[in-house]
Amino acid sequence: MSSQALQLGVMAVDRRIGTELGGYLIVEPIGSGGTSVVYRAEHVRLGRTAALKLLAPGFGEADFAHRFLRESQLAASLDHPNIVPVYDAGEEDGLLYIAMACIDGSDLKALLAEEGRLPLRRALRIVGQIGSALDTAHSRALVHRDVKPANILVAADDRAYLSDFGVVKELTSGGATRTGSFVGTIEYSAPEQIEGRDVGPTTDVYALACVLYECLAGEAPFHRESEVAVLNAHLHDTPPKLSRAAPDLPPALDAVLAKALSKSPLDRYQTCAEFLAAARAAAAERRVHGRRLAVSLALLALAALAGAAAALGIHALATGGSRRASPPSTVTVTSTRTAPQTPSLQRLFLGSTDGRTLNDVAFALLNVQEYAKAVPFARKAARLAPKGSQTRAFATANLGLSLLELGRCAESLPVLIQARKLEVPGRKPYLDASIRRARRCATSAPTRSPSSVSQQAPSRGR
């Protein structure tokens, strides 16, 4: 590394405040790294605020400045709502600079450090925007090569931006590395990057999969204690199962991430859109915890048996005078001991504060067409499930469907509309037919009986 590069981040930064570079007046520093400093700046003639990144042009390559400027020009030509607009790039006073839009917000790295792992829907929303930006770059023959949380800016309402196209970073203790022709950050670098082989769009797909895994699990998939161990893990270790790090998430995501993190570029999804479509489909799978559902169904079965036993006891009492051979003790014990169990089991379930368990019970009741019993479970699950979670989306839909099957059409319609808003895009059409049915029912036959409504369509438990 040149002495100028070493001094760039530690030189008297304040001496640049108030000076001009490339037509921009430097206002204040807003970030720095091992080889770069970013300033808030203002264009002298236009008065436009920008983020001005300064880099030392050496890095051991004679053609670095030429390649940097060429790739910066290509990045400036990209027009996408999730790519940080590049205004200008050039070289002045021995420094390379690139002027970009100044985004108010924080980077994804800081967001994860502050909030920890993100809810599934939020992670997919953020990563999905970046995937769209990358596919646009790939269509212009530009591979980012350094997709990582620090290069993803998150503004208000989770609007995400991809930054740092064509910026080459040198090996630092922070993890940004360059060895030979390797360019990238080791936690998110594909095997072909590490080995210095040709890179392509699937290199960015690999890095984006690492980012999604980190958003959901709380750390990068191949995180190790040393940089050498991280590099070795990328080259040789099997991708970890997300379901082990985050057992509350759909297990189907394991296969999606395993494909995206394949060692061979040919085995990965070939576009970010393909990868994210598979991730959304996996996320939309009905999330019913197997063990909880088994317990719920077993207890529901016991409740049903208890109800049947009570009915038999009542029948035996009614016919006891004409059937003297029936042992009276059997009638007495059955009717007095089992009849109270059905309401007590329902109270036991409704006492739960776990949204997933409550939704599992609602789902099971929907499947056996016990719509009235499903309503309180689905309603409570929708209230208790974390905001933005798939459980809340499913519980809201279960509530709307139960109300619809009971003939409470006007009440079900706003619930179903809300459920559709909560659903991932691939699952929204699933609710459209029910919403149309609720509208017809609410306007044409508001007093329809539950049985007549149920006859129109079968139960749609989720």
Contacts in CASP RR format, 6 or more apart in sequence:
PFRMAT RR
TARGET T0000
AUTHOR 0000-0000-0000
METHOD contacts of the structure
MODEL  1
MSSQALQLGVMAVDRRIGTELGGYLIVEPIGSGGTSVVYRAEHVRLGRTA
ALKLLAPGFGEADFAHRFLRESQLAASLDHPNIVPVYDAGEEDGLLYIAM
ACIDGSDLKALLAEEGRLPLRRALRIVGQIGSALDTAHSRALVHRDVKPA
NILVAADDRAYLSDFGVVKELTSGGATRTGSFVGTIEYSAPEQIEGRDVG
PTTDVYALACVLYECLAGEAPFHRESEVAVLNAHLHDTPPKLSRAAPDLP
PALDAVLAKALSKSPLDRYQTCAEFLAAARAAAAERRVHGRRLAVSLALL
ALAALAGAAAALGIHALATGGSRRASPPSTVTVTSTRTAPQTPSLQRLFL
GSTDGRTLNDVAFALLNVQEYAKAVPFARKAARLAPKGSQTRAFATANLG
LSLLELGRCAESLPVLIQARKLEVPGRKPYLDASIRRARRCATSAPTRSP
SSVSQQAPSRGR
1 35 0 8 1.000
1 59 0 8 1.000
1 170 0 8 1.000
2 56 0 8 1.000
2 58 0 8 1.000
2 59 0 8 1.000
2 60 0 8 1.000
4 56 0 8 1.000
4 58 0 8 1.000
4 94 0 8 1.000
5 34 0 8 1.000
5 35 0 8 1.000
5 56 0 8 1.000
5 58 0 8 1.000
5 59 0 8 1.000
5 170 0 8 1.000
8 34 0 8 1.000
8 35 0 8 1.000
8 36 0 8 1.000
8 37 0 8 1.000
8 54 0 8 1.000
8 55 0 8 1.000
8 56 0 8 1.000
8 95 0 8 1.000
9 32 0 8 1.000
9 33 0 8 1.000
9 34 0 8 1.000
9 36 0 8 1.000
9 37 0 8 1.000
13 29 0 8 1.000
13 32 0 8 1.000
13 37 0 8 1.000
16 26 0 8 1.000
16 39 0 8 1.000
17 26 0 8 1.000
17 27 0 8 1.000
17 28 0 8 1.000
17 29 0 8 1.000
18 25 0 8 1.000
18 26 0 8 1.000
18 27 0 8 1.000
19 25 0 8 1.000
19 26 0 8 1.000
20 26 0 8 1.000
20 44 0 8 1.000
21 41 0 8 1.000
21 52 0 8 1.000
21 54 0 8 1.000
21 92 0 8 1.000
21 93 0 8 1.000
21 95 0 8 1.000
21 97 0 8 1.000
22 88 0 8 1.000
22 90 0 8 1.000
22 92 0 8 1.000
22 97 0 8 1.000
22 99 0 8 1.000
23 43 0 8 1.000
23 44 0 8 1.000
23 45 0 8 1.000
24 41 0 8 1.000
24 42 0 8 1.000
24 43 0 8 1.000
24 44 0 8 1.000
24 50 0 8 1.000
24 52 0 8 1.000
24 97 0 8 1.000
24 99 0 8 1.000
25 41 0 8 1.000
25 42 0 8 1.000
25 43 0 8 1.000
25 44 0 8 1.000
26 39 0 8 1.000
26 41 0 8 1.000
26 52 0 8 1.000
27 39 0 8 1.000
27 40 0 8 1.000
27 41 0 8 1.000
27 42 0 8 1.000
28 39 0 8 1.000
28 40 0 8 1.000
29 37 0 8 1.000
29 38 0 8 1.000
29 39 0 8 1.000
29 40 0 8 1.000
30 38 0 8 1.000
30 39 0 8 1.000
30 40 0 8 1.000
30 51 0 8 1.000
30 102 0 8 1.000
31 37 0 8 1.000
31 38 0 8 1.000
32 38 0 8 1.000
33 172 0 8 1.000
34 169 0 8 1.000
34 170 0 8 1.000
34 172 0 8 1.000
34 176 0 8 1.000
35 55 0 8 1.000
35 56 0 8 1.000
35 59 0 8 1.000
35 169 0 8 1.000
35 170 0 8 1.000
35 172 0 8 1.000
35 176 0 8 1.000
36 53 0 8 1.000
36 54 0 8 1.000
36 55 0 8 1.000
36 167 0 8 1.000
36 169 0 8 1.000
37 53 0 8 1.000
37 54 0 8 1.000
38 51 0 8 1.000
38 52 0 8 1.000
38 53 0 8 1.000
38 54 0 8 1.000
39 51 0 8 1.000
39 52 0 8 1.000
39 53 0 8 1.000
39 54 0 8 1.000
40 49 0 8 1.000
40 50 0 8 1.000
40 51 0 8 1.000
40 52 0 8 1.000
40 102 0 8 1.000
41 49 0 8 1.000
41 50 0 8 1.000
41 51 0 8 1.000
41 52 0 8 1.000
41 99 0 8 1.000
42 48 0 8 1.000
42 49 0 8 1.000
42 50 0 8 1.000
43 50 0 8 1.000
43 87 0 8 1.000
43 99 0 8 1.000
48 87 0 8 1.000
49 102 0 8 1.000
50 87 0 8 1.000
50 99 0 8 1.000
50 100 0 8 1.000
50 101 0 8 1.000
50 102 0 8 1.000
51 84 0 8 1.000
51 99 0 8 1.000
51 100 0 8 1.000
51 101 0 8 1.000
51 102 0 8 1.000
51 103 0 8 1.000
52 97 0 8 1.000
52 98 0 8 1.000
52 99 0 8 1.000
52 100 0 8 1.000
53 97 0 8 1.000
53 98 0 8 1.000
53 99 0 8 1.000
53 100 0 8 1.000
53 167 0 8 1.000
54 95 0 8 1.000
54 96 0 8 1.000
54 97 0 8 1.000
55 68 0 8 1.000
55 95 0 8 1.000
55 96 0 8 1.000
55 97 0 8 1.000
55 98 0 8 1.000
55 167 0 8 1.000
56 94 0 8 1.000
56 95 0 8 1.000
56 96 0 8 1.000
57 64 0 8 1.000
57 65 0 8 1.000
57 68 0 8 1.000
57 91 0 8 1.000
57 94 0 8 1.000
57 95 0 8 1.000
57 96 0 8 1.000
58 64 0 8 1.000
58 65 0 8 1.000
59 168 0 8 1.000
59 170 0 8 1.000
59 178 0 8 1.000
61 67 0 8 1.000
64 168 0 8 1.000
65 91 0 8 1.000
65 96 0 8 1.000
68 89 0 8 1.000
68 96 0 8 1.000
68 166 0 8 1.000
68 167 0 8 1.000
68 168 0 8 1.000
69 89 0 8 1.000
69 90 0 8 1.000
69 91 0 8 1.000
69 96 0 8 1.000
71 142 0 8 1.000
71 165 0 8 1.000
71 166 0 8 1.000
72 86 0 8 1.000
72 89 0 8 1.000
72 90 0 8 1.000
72 98 0 8 1.000
72 165 0 8 1.000
72 166 0 8 1.000
73 89 0 8 1.000
74 140 0 8 1.000
74 141 0 8 1.000
74 142 0 8 1.000
74 165 0 8 1.000
75 83 0 8 1.000
75 86 0 8 1.000
75 137 0 8 1.000
75 142 0 8 1.000
75 165 0 8 1.000
75 166 0 8 1.000
76 85 0 8 1.000
76 86 0 8 1.000
76 87 0 8 1.000
76 88 0 8 1.000
76 89 0 8 1.000
77 140 0 8 1.000
78 86 0 8 1.000
78 136 0 8 1.000
78 137 0 8 1.000
78 140 0 8 1.000
78 142 0 8 1.000
78 165 0 8 1.000
80 132 0 8 1.000
80 133 0 8 1.000
80 136 0 8 1.000
80 137 0 8 1.000
82 129 0 8 1.000
82 130 0 8 1.000
82 131 0 8 1.000
82 132 0 8 1.000
82 133 0 8 1.000
82 159 0 8 1.000
82 160 0 8 1.000
82 161 0 8 1.000
82 162 0 8 1.000
83 133 0 8 1.000
83 136 0 8 1.000
83 137 0 8 1.000
83 161 0 8 1.000
83 162 0 8 1.000
83 163 0 8 1.000
83 165 0 8 1.000
84 100 0 8 1.000
84 101 0 8 1.000
84 103 0 8 1.000
84 153 0 8 1.000
84 161 0 8 1.000
84 162 0 8 1.000
84 163 0 8 1.000
85 100 0 8 1.000
85 101 0 8 1.000
86 98 0 8 1.000
86 99 0 8 1.000
86 100 0 8 1.000
86 165 0 8 1.000
87 99 0 8 1.000
87 100 0 8 1.000
87 101 0 8 1.000
88 97 0 8 1.000
88 98 0 8 1.000
88 99 0 8 1.000
89 96 0 8 1.000
89 97 0 8 1.000
89 98 0 8 1.000
89 99 0 8 1.000
90 96 0 8 1.000
90 97 0 8 1.000
90 98 0 8 1.000
91 97 0 8 1.000
98 167 0 8 1.000
100 163 0 8 1.000
103 153 0 8 1.000
103 155 0 8 1.000
103 161 0 8 1.000
103 163 0 8 1.000
104 155 0 8 1.000
104 156 0 8 1.000
105 153 0 8 1.000
105 154 0 8 1.000
105 155 0 8 1.000
105 156 0 8 1.000
106 114 0 8 1.000
106 153 0 8 1.000
106 154 0 8 1.000
107 149 0 8 1.000
107 150 0 8 1.000
107 151 0 8 1.000
107 152 0 8 1.000
107 153 0 8 1.000
107 154 0 8 1.000
108 126 0 8 1.000
108 149 0 8 1.000
108 150 0 8 1.000
108 152 0 8 1.000
108 153 0 8 1.000
108 154 0 8 1.000
108 160 0 8 1.000
108 211 0 8 1.000
108 215 0 8 1.000
109 148 0 8 1.000
109 149 0 8 1.000
109 150 0 8 1.000
109 152 0 8 1.000
111 118 0 8 1.000
111 149 0 8 1.000
111 154 0 8 1.000
112 118 0 8 1.000
112 149 0 8 1.000
112 214 0 8 1.000
112 215 0 8 1.000
112 218 0 8 1.000
116 218 0 8 1.000
117 215 0 8 1.000
117 216 0 8 1.000
117 217 0 8 1.000
117 218 0 8 1.000
117 246 0 8 1.000
118 126 0 8 1.000
118 215 0 8 1.000
118 216 0 8 1.000
119 386 0 8 1.000
119 387 0 8 1.000
119 388 0 8 1.000
119 389 0 8 1.000
120 216 0 8 1.000
120 249 0 8 1.000
120 250 0 8 1.000
120 283 0 8 1.000
120 389 0 8 1.000
120 390 0 8 1.000
121 283 0 8 1.000
121 388 0 8 1.000
121 389 0 8 1.000
121 390 0 8 1.000
121 393 0 8 1.000
121 424 0 8 1.000
122 158 0 8 1.000
122 388 0 8 1.000
123 212 0 8 1.000
123 215 0 8 1.000
123 216 0 8 1.000
124 212 0 8 1.000
124 276 0 8 1.000
124 279 0 8 1.000
124 280 0 8 1.000
124 283 0 8 1.000
124 424 0 8 1.000
125 158 0 8 1.000
126 152 0 8 1.000
126 154 0 8 1.000
126 158 0 8 1.000
126 160 0 8 1.000
126 215 0 8 1.000
127 160 0 8 1.000
127 208 0 8 1.000
127 211 0 8 1.000
127 212 0 8 1.000
127 215 0 8 1.000
127 276 0 8 1.000
127 279 0 8 1.000
128 160 0 8 1.000
128 272 0 8 1.000
128 276 0 8 1.000
129 159 0 8 1.000
129 160 0 8 1.000
130 147 0 8 1.000
130 152 0 8 1.000
130 160 0 8 1.000
130 162 0 8 1.000
130 208 0 8 1.000
130 211 0 8 1.000
130 272 0 8 1.000
131 208 0 8 1.000
131 272 0 8 1.000
131 273 0 8 1.000
131 275 0 8 1.000
131 276 0 8 1.000
132 272 0 8 1.000
132 273 0 8 1.000
133 161 0 8 1.000
133 162 0 8 1.000
134 144 0 8 1.000
134 147 0 8 1.000
134 162 0 8 1.000
134 201 0 8 1.000
134 204 0 8 1.000
134 205 0 8 1.000
134 208 0 8 1.000
134 272 0 8 1.000
135 201 0 8 1.000
135 271 0 8 1.000
135 272 0 8 1.000
135 273 0 8 1.000
137 143 0 8 1.000
137 144 0 8 1.000
137 162 0 8 1.000
137 165 0 8 1.000
137 204 0 8 1.000
138 200 0 8 1.000
138 201 0 8 1.000
138 204 0 8 1.000
138 271 0 8 1.000
138 272 0 8 1.000
142 165 0 8 1.000
142 166 0 8 1.000
143 199 0 8 1.000
143 200 0 8 1.000
143 201 0 8 1.000
143 203 0 8 1.000
143 204 0 8 1.000
144 151 0 8 1.000
144 162 0 8 1.000
144 164 0 8 1.000
144 165 0 8 1.000
144 166 0 8 1.000
144 204 0 8 1.000
144 207 0 8 1.000
145 166 0 8 1.000
145 183 0 8 1.000
145 184 0 8 1.000
145 193 0 8 1.000
145 199 0 8 1.000
145 203 0 8 1.000
145 204 0 8 1.000
146 164 0 8 1.000
146 166 0 8 1.000
146 167 0 8 1.000
146 169 0 8 1.000
146 176 0 8 1.000
146 183 0 8 1.000
146 184 0 8 1.000
146 185 0 8 1.000
146 188 0 8 1.000
146 207 0 8 1.000
147 162 0 8 1.000
147 188 0 8 1.000
147 204 0 8 1.000
147 207 0 8 1.000
147 208 0 8 1.000
147 211 0 8 1.000
148 185 0 8 1.000
148 187 0 8 1.000
148 188 0 8 1.000
148 207 0 8 1.000
148 210 0 8 1.000
148 211 0 8 1.000
149 211 0 8 1.000
149 214 0 8 1.000
150 185 0 8 1.000
151 162 0 8 1.000
151 163 0 8 1.000
151 164 0 8 1.000
152 160 0 8 1.000
152 161 0 8 1.000
152 162 0 8 1.000
152 163 0 8 1.000
152 211 0 8 1.000
153 160 0 8 1.000
153 161 0 8 1.000
153 162 0 8 1.000
153 163 0 8 1.000
154 160 0 8 1.000
154 161 0 8 1.000
155 161 0 8 1.000
168 178 0 8 1.000
168 183 0 8 1.000
169 176 0 8 1.000
169 177 0 8 1.000
169 178 0 8 1.000
169 183 0 8 1.000
169 184 0 8 1.000
169 185 0 8 1.000
170 176 0 8 1.000
170 177 0 8 1.000
170 178 0 8 1.000
171 177 0 8 1.000
171 178 0 8 1.000
171 179 0 8 1.000
175 185 0 8 1.000
175 186 0 8 1.000
175 187 0 8 1.000
175 227 0 8 1.000
176 184 0 8 1.000
176 185 0 8 1.000
177 184 0 8 1.000
177 185 0 8 1.000
177 186 0 8 1.000
177 189 0 8 1.000
177 227 0 8 1.000
178 184 0 8 1.000
180 196 0 8 1.000
181 196 0 8 1.000
182 189 0 8 1.000
182 193 0 8 1.000
182 194 0 8 1.000
182 196 0 8 1.000
183 193 0 8 1.000
184 193 0 8 1.000
186 194 0 8 1.000
186 227 0 8 1.000
186 230 0 8 1.000
186 231 0 8 1.000
186 234 0 8 1.000
187 210 0 8 1.000
187 220 0 8 1.000
187 222 0 8 1.000
187 223 0 8 1.000
187 230 0 8 1.000
188 206 0 8 1.000
188 207 0 8 1.000
188 210 0 8 1.000
188 211 0 8 1.000
188 220 0 8 1.000
189 206 0 8 1.000
189 207 0 8 1.000
189 231 0 8 1.000
189 234 0 8 1.000
190 199 0 8 1.000
190 202 0 8 1.000
190 203 0 8 1.000
190 206 0 8 1.000
190 207 0 8 1.000
190 234 0 8 1.000
190 265 0 8 1.000
191 234 0 8 1.000
191 235 0 8 1.000
191 263 0 8 1.000
192 198 0 8 1.000
192 199 0 8 1.000
192 203 0 8 1.000
192 265 0 8 1.000
193 199 0 8 1.000
193 203 0 8 1.000
194 231 0 8 1.000
194 234 0 8 1.000
194 235 0 8 1.000
195 235 0 8 1.000
200 265 0 8 1.000
201 270 0 8 1.000
201 271 0 8 1.000
201 272 0 8 1.000
202 265 0 8 1.000
202 266 0 8 1.000
202 268 0 8 1.000
202 269 0 8 1.000
202 270 0 8 1.000
203 265 0 8 1.000
204 272 0 8 1.000
205 260 0 8 1.000
205 268 0 8 1.000
205 269 0 8 1.000
205 270 0 8 1.000
205 271 0 8 1.000
205 272 0 8 1.000
205 275 0 8 1.000
206 260 0 8 1.000
206 261 0 8 1.000
206 265 0 8 1.000
206 268 0 8 1.000
208 260 0 8 1.000
208 272 0 8 1.000
208 275 0 8 1.000
209 221 0 8 1.000
209 257 0 8 1.000
209 260 0 8 1.000
209 261 0 8 1.000
209 275 0 8 1.000
210 220 0 8 1.000
210 221 0 8 1.000
210 222 0 8 1.000
210 261 0 8 1.000
212 257 0 8 1.000
212 279 0 8 1.000
213 220 0 8 1.000
213 221 0 8 1.000
213 240 0 8 1.000
213 242 0 8 1.000
213 257 0 8 1.000
213 261 0 8 1.000
214 220 0 8 1.000
214 221 0 8 1.000
216 242 0 8 1.000
216 245 0 8 1.000
216 246 0 8 1.000
216 249 0 8 1.000
216 253 0 8 1.000
217 242 0 8 1.000
217 245 0 8 1.000
217 246 0 8 1.000
218 245 0 8 1.000
219 245 0 8 1.000
221 239 0 8 1.000
221 240 0 8 1.000
221 257 0 8 1.000
221 261 0 8 1.000
222 230 0 8 1.000
222 233 0 8 1.000
222 234 0 8 1.000
222 237 0 8 1.000
222 240 0 8 1.000
223 230 0 8 1.000
224 230 0 8 1.000
224 232 0 8 1.000
224 233 0 8 1.000
235 263 0 8 1.000
238 258 0 8 1.000
239 257 0 8 1.000
239 258 0 8 1.000
239 261 0 8 1.000
241 254 0 8 1.000
242 249 0 8 1.000
242 253 0 8 1.000
242 254 0 8 1.000
242 257 0 8 1.000
243 249 0 8 1.000
243 251 0 8 1.000
243 253 0 8 1.000
243 254 0 8 1.000
248 356 0 8 1.000
249 283 0 8 1.000
249 287 0 8 1.000
250 282 0 8 1.000
250 283 0 8 1.000
250 285 0 8 1.000
250 287 0 8 1.000
250 390 0 8 1.000
252 281 0 8 1.000
252 282 0 8 1.000
252 283 0 8 1.000
252 285 0 8 1.000
253 279 0 8 1.000
253 282 0 8 1.000
253 283 0 8 1.000
255 282 0 8 1.000
256 275 0 8 1.000
256 278 0 8 1.000
256 279 0 8 1.000
256 282 0 8 1.000
257 279 0 8 1.000
259 267 0 8 1.000
259 268 0 8 1.000
259 269 0 8 1.000
259 275 0 8 1.000
259 278 0 8 1.000
260 268 0 8 1.000
260 269 0 8 1.000
260 275 0 8 1.000
261 268 0 8 1.000
262 268 0 8 1.000
268 275 0 8 1.000
269 275 0 8 1.000
269 278 0 8 1.000
280 424 0 8 1.000
280 425 0 8 1.000
280 426 0 8 1.000
281 426 0 8 1.000
283 390 0 8 1.000
283 424 0 8 1.000
284 390 0 8 1.000
284 423 0 8 1.000
284 424 0 8 1.000
284 426 0 8 1.000
284 427 0 8 1.000
286 363 0 8 1.000
286 394 0 8 1.000
286 462 0 8 1.000
287 356 0 8 1.000
287 390 0 8 1.000
287 391 0 8 1.000
287 394 0 8 1.000
288 359 0 8 1.000
288 360 0 8 1.000
288 363 0 8 1.000
289 356 0 8 1.000
289 357 0 8 1.000
289 360 0 8 1.000
292 356 0 8 1.000
292 357 0 8 1.000
292 360 0 8 1.000
293 360 0 8 1.000
293 363 0 8 1.000
293 364 0 8 1.000
296 349 0 8 1.000
296 357 0 8 1.000
296 360 0 8 1.000
296 361 0 8 1.000
296 364 0 8 1.000
297 364 0 8 1.000
299 345 0 8 1.000
299 349 0 8 1.000
300 345 0 8 1.000
300 361 0 8 1.000
300 364 0 8 1.000
300 365 0 8 1.000
300 368 0 8 1.000
302 341 0 8 1.000
302 345 0 8 1.000
303 341 0 8 1.000
303 342 0 8 1.000
303 345 0 8 1.000
303 346 0 8 1.000
306 338 0 8 1.000
306 339 0 8 1.000
306 341 0 8 1.000
306 342 0 8 1.000
306 345 0 8 1.000
307 338 0 8 1.000
307 339 0 8 1.000
307 341 0 8 1.000
307 342 0 8 1.000
309 334 0 8 1.000
309 338 0 8 1.000
310 334 0 8 1.000
310 335 0 8 1.000
310 338 0 8 1.000
310 339 0 8 1.000
310 342 0 8 1.000
312 334 0 8 1.000
313 331 0 8 1.000
313 334 0 8 1.000
313 335 0 8 1.000
314 335 0 8 1.000
316 323 0 8 1.000
316 326 0 8 1.000
316 330 0 8 1.000
316 331 0 8 1.000
316 334 0 8 1.000
316 335 0 8 1.000
317 331 0 8 1.000
317 335 0 8 1.000
319 326 0 8 1.000
320 326 0 8 1.000
320 328 0 8 1.000
320 331 0 8 1.000
346 373 0 8 1.000
349 357 0 8 1.000
349 358 0 8 1.000
349 361 0 8 1.000
349 377 0 8 1.000
350 358 0 8 1.000
350 376 0 8 1.000
350 377 0 8 1.000
350 380 0 8 1.000
352 358 0 8 1.000
353 384 0 8 1.000
354 384 0 8 1.000
355 380 0 8 1.000
355 381 0 8 1.000
355 384 0 8 1.000
355 385 0 8 1.000
355 391 0 8 1.000
355 395 0 8 1.000
356 381 0 8 1.000
356 385 0 8 1.000
356 391 0 8 1.000
358 377 0 8 1.000
358 378 0 8 1.000
358 380 0 8 1.000
358 381 0 8 1.000
358 384 0 8 1.000
358 395 0 8 1.000
359 377 0 8 1.000
359 378 0 8 1.000
359 381 0 8 1.000
359 385 0 8 1.000
359 391 0 8 1.000
359 394 0 8 1.000
359 395 0 8 1.000
359 398 0 8 1.000
361 374 0 8 1.000
361 377 0 8 1.000
362 374 0 8 1.000
362 377 0 8 1.000
362 378 0 8 1.000
362 381 0 8 1.000
362 395 0 8 1.000
362 398 0 8 1.000
362 399 0 8 1.000
362 402 0 8 1.000
363 394 0 8 1.000
363 398 0 8 1.000
363 461 0 8 1.000
363 462 0 8 1.000
365 371 0 8 1.000
365 373 0 8 1.000
365 374 0 8 1.000
365 377 0 8 1.000
365 402 0 8 1.000
366 374 0 8 1.000
366 398 0 8 1.000
366 401 0 8 1.000
366 402 0 8 1.000
366 459 0 8 1.000
366 460 0 8 1.000
366 461 0 8 1.000
366 462 0 8 1.000
367 459 0 8 1.000
367 461 0 8 1.000
369 405 0 8 1.000
369 454 0 8 1.000
369 459 0 8 1.000
371 402 0 8 1.000
371 403 0 8 1.000
371 405 0 8 1.000
371 406 0 8 1.000
371 450 0 8 1.000
371 454 0 8 1.000
371 459 0 8 1.000
372 402 0 8 1.000
372 406 0 8 1.000
374 398 0 8 1.000
374 402 0 8 1.000
375 399 0 8 1.000
375 402 0 8 1.000
375 403 0 8 1.000
375 406 0 8 1.000
378 395 0 8 1.000
378 396 0 8 1.000
378 398 0 8 1.000
378 399 0 8 1.000
378 400 0 8 1.000
378 402 0 8 1.000
379 399 0 8 1.000
381 391 0 8 1.000
381 392 0 8 1.000
381 395 0 8 1.000
381 398 0 8 1.000
382 392 0 8 1.000
382 395 0 8 1.000
382 396 0 8 1.000
382 398 0 8 1.000
382 399 0 8 1.000
385 391 0 8 1.000
385 392 0 8 1.000
385 395 0 8 1.000
386 392 0 8 1.000
388 422 0 8 1.000
390 424 0 8 1.000
392 422 0 8 1.000
393 419 0 8 1.000
393 422 0 8 1.000
393 423 0 8 1.000
393 424 0 8 1.000
393 427 0 8 1.000
394 462 0 8 1.000
396 415 0 8 1.000
396 418 0 8 1.000
396 419 0 8 1.000
396 422 0 8 1.000
397 416 0 8 1.000
397 419 0 8 1.000
397 423 0 8 1.000
397 431 0 8 1.000
397 462 0 8 1.000
398 461 0 8 1.000
398 462 0 8 1.000
399 415 0 8 1.000
399 419 0 8 1.000
400 412 0 8 1.000
400 415 0 8 1.000
400 416 0 8 1.000
400 419 0 8 1.000
400 434 0 8 1.000
401 412 0 8 1.000
401 416 0 8 1.000
401 434 0 8 1.000
401 459 0 8 1.000
401 460 0 8 1.000
401 461 0 8 1.000
401 462 0 8 1.000
402 412 0 8 1.000
403 409 0 8 1.000
403 411 0 8 1.000
403 412 0 8 1.000
403 415 0 8 1.000
404 412 0 8 1.000
404 416 0 8 1.000
404 434 0 8 1.000
404 437 0 8 1.000
404 438 0 8 1.000
404 441 0 8 1.000
404 453 0 8 1.000
405 450 0 8 1.000
405 453 0 8 1.000
405 454 0 8 1.000
405 459 0 8 1.000
406 450 0 8 1.000
406 453 0 8 1.000
407 441 0 8 1.000
407 448 0 8 1.000
407 449 0 8 1.000
407 450 0 8 1.000
407 452 0 8 1.000
407 453 0 8 1.000
409 438 0 8 1.000
409 441 0 8 1.000
409 442 0 8 1.000
409 445 0 8 1.000
409 446 0 8 1.000
409 448 0 8 1.000
409 453 0 8 1.000
410 442 0 8 1.000
410 446 0 8 1.000
412 438 0 8 1.000
413 435 0 8 1.000
413 438 0 8 1.000
413 439 0 8 1.000
413 442 0 8 1.000
416 431 0 8 1.000
416 434 0 8 1.000
416 435 0 8 1.000
416 438 0 8 1.000
417 435 0 8 1.000
419 431 0 8 1.000
420 428 0 8 1.000
420 431 0 8 1.000
420 432 0 8 1.000
420 435 0 8 1.000
423 430 0 8 1.000
423 431 0 8 1.000
433 457 0 8 1.000
434 460 0 8 1.000
437 456 0 8 1.000
437 457 0 8 1.000
441 448 0 8 1.000
441 453 0 8 1.000
445 452 0 8 1.000
END
